[in-house]
Each structure stands twice: as structure tokens, then as C-alpha cells.
Amino acid sequence: MTVACLPVVTLDGPAGVGKTTLARRMAESLGIAYLDTGAMFRCLALKLGAGADTWDEERLRTACAAHAFSLEGRGAGTRICCNDVPVRGEIRTEEVGMLAAKLGQVPLVREILCEAQRGLAARQPLVVEGRDMGTVVFPTARFKFFLDASPEVRALRRLRDLEARGQAADLTELTEQIRKRDAMDRNRPIAPLRAAPDAVTVDTSHLDIEGVLGILLHTVSVHGGMAAFSRRGD
């Protein structure tokens, strides 16, 4: 198994816990790129469409091979691209999220995207976020974090985010969607959602973004990570 030799920070956790925002902020503070691996699954799910998780291996491998991922920029300005086109907000719907969860249960898809993620990290230091970054994709990463919060808290955060974008949503429905997504992620036979044994777990239920970010950066700093990232991030 090939893993990245450059510095990597992994942020794992369930849907709606704030991984993307924190990954952006942390990458900005460290001056390196960040990788939203969930966006890779969501992008494939959107492009392949409903039912792709039931395709035979040959069809699925061919379809996945037609979509190559790359990164542009660093820090909060990092953009993930598919076939050199930036991935945009259309992947962020709840429907696409559920399609991505189903696609993520297919071993071949996880294998293909795992290698793509390692390939990106082999070329530059990264903050990576997802659900199995510290357990499967980057098991030797120097810094690993697992973020968590109750389904109710995550649903309320999602509701506020949608309302800020001018989109209507129902809190009860969002909570149920998050519970279903959690069950799929935690109980899937391949790379189930769980904290790596050496990960630092942070319950974000009663912390704002600044509070969580402070814990993450302090942990990296205490263990000498700031110098490592500043040397490799140029």
C-alpha cells in the first residue's frame, strides 16, 4: 500500500459535523491545500447518476476512469476539480449526498478514489477530510482528528446553512436524513465510519468553529507540526 510521505492532517467524522469548514480554515492557517474527499464521492455520484452503485465492475470502472480529480490553490481558496473543471455547489444537495453514500459502499469505487486521494497527497501537503482518512486512506498520517456531534446539533447547523442560502428545509426531516446517513456510514462493510485508534476525538456539539479550530491547531503546534508544514508547503 502506498501512502503519502508529505505531511497530512486527517479530519474524519459524520455528515454535518463541520469538517469542510474546519478543513478550509486549518489549511489556511497552515498555508497548505485541503482536500474535500466527500466532494469526490458526491461529484461521481452526480455524474454517474442514480443506480450506479448497482453497475457491474467493468461498466463502473470505465465510468470512474473518465473522471480525473486535481487541486488548484491552497488554504481556503483550494478548489477541487474534475477533469480540470471546478466542482461546484450542485453536489451539495441532500439527494446527491444519499447517492454518494450508496456509491461509497461499493468497494471498487472506494479503491479508485482512495488511490486518487493518495496521489494528490503525494504531490503536496494536505489537510484531508472525509470518513475513513485516518483509518484507511492515510493510516500513517502524522495528525489525525475525529470530529463528532449529536444528529440533532448537526441537523440544526444544516438547517441554518440552508436558510442562509435562501433554501427552505424541515428540521425533523434533516435530522432523520442525518440519522440514516450515519447508519449507512457506520455500518457499511467497507471502511465503516469510526475514529482511528490514534486520532484525537473532538466533540463539537458545544463548540463553535473557532473553538474547534483552536483545539486542532494547538494539537498540531504542540507536536511540532507547524514547522513541518511551513517547510513542505512552499
C-alpha positions as CSV (number, residue, x, y, z in Angstrom):
1,M,0.0,0.0,0.0
2,T,1.4,3.4,-1.0
3,V,0.7,6.3,1.4
4,A,1.7,9.9,1.2
5,C,5.2,10.8,2.5
6,L,4.4,14.6,2.7
7,P,2.7,16.0,5.9
8,V,-1.0,15.2,6.1
9,V,-3.7,16.2,8.6
10,T,-6.8,14.0,8.6
11,L,-10.2,15.1,9.7
12,D,-12.8,12.4,9.9
13,G,-16.4,12.5,11.2
14,P,-20.1,12.1,10.3
15,A,-22.1,14.3,7.9
16,G,-22.8,17.8,9.1
17,V,-20.1,18.0,11.8
18,G,-18.3,20.9,10.1
19,K,-15.4,19.0,8.5
20,T,-15.3,21.1,5.3
21,T,-15.3,24.5,7.1
22,L,-12.7,23.3,9.6
23,A,-10.5,21.8,6.8
24,R,-10.6,25.1,4.9
25,R,-9.7,27.1,8.0
26,M,-7.0,24.7,9.1
27,A,-5.4,24.6,5.6
28,E,-5.5,28.4,5.5
29,S,-3.7,28.6,8.9
30,L,-1.1,26.0,7.8
31,G,-0.7,27.6,4.3
32,I,-1.3,24.3,2.5
33,A,-4.1,22.8,0.3
34,Y,-7.1,21.0,1.6
35,L,-8.9,18.0,0.1
36,D,-12.7,17.5,0.5
37,T,-12.9,13.8,-0.3
38,G,-16.6,13.8,0.2
39,A,-16.8,16.2,-2.8
40,M,-15.1,13.5,-4.9
41,F,-17.8,10.9,-4.0
42,R,-20.5,13.5,-4.5
43,C,-19.2,14.5,-7.8
44,L,-19.0,11.0,-9.1
45,A,-22.5,10.3,-7.7
46,L,-23.9,13.3,-9.6
47,K,-22.1,12.5,-12.8
48,L,-22.9,8.7,-12.8
49,G,-26.5,9.2,-11.6
50,A,-28.9,7.0,-9.6
51,G,-28.3,3.3,-9.7
52,A,-24.5,3.5,-10.4
53,D,-23.9,1.5,-7.2
54,T,-25.6,-1.5,-8.9
55,W,-23.5,-1.4,-12.1
56,D,-21.2,-4.3,-12.9
57,E,-17.5,-3.8,-12.3
58,E,-16.4,-3.2,-15.9
59,R,-19.0,-0.5,-16.5
60,L,-18.3,1.2,-13.2
61,R,-14.5,1.1,-13.7
62,T,-14.9,2.6,-17.2
63,A,-17.2,5.3,-15.9
64,C,-14.9,6.3,-13.0
65,A,-11.8,6.3,-15.2
66,A,-13.5,9.1,-17.3
67,H,-13.3,11.5,-14.3
68,A,-9.9,12.7,-13.0
69,F,-9.5,14.9,-10.0
70,S,-7.0,17.6,-9.3
71,L,-6.5,20.5,-6.9
72,E,-5.9,24.2,-7.5
73,G,-4.6,26.7,-5.0
74,R,-4.1,26.3,-1.3
75,G,-5.8,27.3,2.0
76,A,-9.4,28.4,1.9
77,G,-9.0,29.1,-1.8
78,T,-8.3,25.5,-2.6
79,R,-10.6,24.1,-5.4
80,I,-11.1,20.5,-6.3
81,C,-11.6,20.0,-10.0
82,C,-13.0,17.1,-12.0
83,N,-11.5,16.9,-15.5
84,D,-10.0,20.4,-14.9
85,V,-13.4,21.9,-14.2
86,P,-14.0,23.2,-10.6
87,V,-16.6,21.2,-8.6
88,R,-19.5,23.5,-7.7
89,G,-22.4,23.7,-5.3
90,E,-24.7,21.4,-7.2
91,I,-23.1,18.4,-5.4
92,R,-24.2,19.7,-2.0
93,T,-27.9,18.7,-2.1
94,E,-29.2,16.0,0.3
95,E,-30.2,13.9,-2.7
96,V,-26.7,13.8,-4.0
97,G,-25.4,13.1,-0.5
98,M,-27.6,10.0,-0.3
99,L,-26.4,8.8,-3.8
100,A,-22.8,9.4,-2.7
101,A,-23.4,7.3,0.5
102,K,-24.7,4.4,-1.7
103,L,-21.8,4.7,-4.1
104,G,-19.4,4.8,-1.2
105,Q,-20.4,1.3,-0.2
106,V,-19.0,-0.1,-3.5
107,P,-15.5,-1.5,-2.8
108,L,-14.3,-0.7,-6.4
109,V,-15.3,3.0,-6.1
110,R,-13.6,3.3,-2.7
111,E,-10.5,1.7,-4.1
112,I,-10.3,4.0,-7.1
113,L,-10.9,7.2,-5.1
114,C,-8.5,6.1,-2.4
115,E,-5.7,5.8,-4.9
116,A,-6.7,9.2,-6.4
117,Q,-6.6,10.8,-2.9
118,R,-3.2,9.3,-2.1
119,G,-1.9,10.5,-5.5
120,L,-3.0,14.1,-4.7
121,A,-1.3,13.9,-1.2
122,A,1.9,12.5,-2.7
123,R,2.3,15.8,-4.6
124,Q,1.7,18.3,-1.8
125,P,1.0,18.6,1.9
126,L,-2.7,18.4,2.6
127,V,-5.5,18.8,5.2
128,V,-7.9,16.0,4.1
129,E,-11.4,15.4,5.4
130,G,-13.8,12.5,5.0
131,R,-14.9,9.4,6.8
132,D,-12.0,7.0,6.6
133,M,-9.0,9.2,6.1
134,G,-7.2,8.3,9.3
135,T,-8.2,4.6,9.3
136,V,-7.9,3.6,5.6
137,V,-6.6,6.2,3.2
138,F,-3.8,7.7,5.3
139,P,-3.2,5.3,8.3
140,T,0.3,6.7,8.8
141,A,-0.7,10.4,8.8
142,R,1.1,12.4,11.5
143,F,-2.0,14.2,12.7
144,K,-5.4,12.6,12.9
145,F,-8.7,14.1,14.3
146,F,-12.2,12.7,14.6
147,L,-15.0,15.3,14.9
148,D,-18.4,14.4,16.2
149,A,-21.7,16.0,17.4
150,S,-25.2,14.7,18.0
151,P,-27.6,14.3,15.0
152,E,-29.8,17.0,16.4
153,V,-27.0,19.5,16.6
154,R,-25.8,18.7,13.1
155,A,-29.3,18.9,11.6
156,L,-29.8,22.4,13.2
157,R,-26.5,23.5,11.7
158,R,-27.5,22.2,8.3
159,L,-30.9,24.0,8.6
160,R,-29.2,27.3,9.3
161,D,-26.8,26.8,6.5
162,L,-29.6,26.1,4.0
163,E,-31.6,29.1,5.3
164,A,-28.6,31.3,4.8
165,R,-28.6,30.2,1.2
166,G,-32.3,31.0,0.9
167,Q,-33.3,27.4,0.8
168,A,-36.3,26.1,2.8
169,A,-35.9,22.9,4.9
170,D,-37.6,21.0,7.7
171,L,-35.5,20.3,10.9
172,T,-37.2,16.9,11.6
173,E,-36.6,15.7,8.0
174,L,-33.0,16.9,8.1
175,T,-32.4,15.1,11.4
176,E,-33.9,11.8,10.0
177,Q,-31.7,12.2,6.9
178,I,-28.6,12.6,9.0
179,R,-29.5,9.5,11.2
180,K,-30.0,7.4,8.0
181,R,-26.7,8.7,6.6
182,D,-24.9,7.9,9.9
183,A,-26.3,4.4,9.9
184,M,-25.1,3.8,6.3
185,D,-21.7,5.2,7.0
186,R,-21.1,3.4,10.4
187,N,-22.5,0.0,9.3
188,R,-21.1,-0.3,5.8
189,P,-18.9,-3.4,5.4
190,I,-16.1,-1.5,3.7
191,A,-14.2,1.2,5.7
192,P,-17.0,2.0,8.2
193,L,-17.0,5.4,9.9
194,R,-15.0,5.2,13.1
195,A,-12.2,7.0,14.8
196,A,-8.7,5.8,14.2
197,P,-7.1,4.4,17.4
198,D,-4.5,7.2,17.4
199,A,-6.9,10.0,16.5
200,V,-7.8,12.9,18.7
201,T,-11.6,13.0,19.1
202,V,-13.3,16.3,19.5
203,D,-17.0,16.7,20.4
204,T,-18.1,19.8,18.6
205,S,-21.6,19.9,20.0
206,H,-21.0,22.8,22.3
207,L,-18.1,24.5,20.5
208,D,-18.2,27.0,17.7
209,I,-15.8,26.8,14.7
210,E,-13.2,29.0,16.3
211,G,-13.2,26.8,19.4
212,V,-12.7,23.6,17.5
213,L,-10.1,25.2,15.2
214,G,-8.1,26.3,18.2
215,I,-8.0,22.7,19.6
216,L,-6.8,21.3,16.2
217,L,-4.1,23.9,15.7
218,H,-2.9,23.7,19.3
219,T,-2.5,19.9,18.9
220,V,-0.5,20.3,15.7
221,S,1.6,23.1,17.3
222,V,2.4,21.1,20.5
223,H,3.7,18.2,18.4
224,G,5.9,20.4,16.2
225,G,3.8,20.2,13.1
226,M,3.8,23.9,12.3
227,A,7.5,23.8,11.3
228,A,7.0,20.7,9.2
229,F,4.1,22.2,7.2
230,S,5.9,25.5,6.7
231,R,8.9,23.7,5.3
232,R,6.9,21.5,2.9
233,G,4.2,24.0,1.9
234,D,6.4,26.2,-0.3
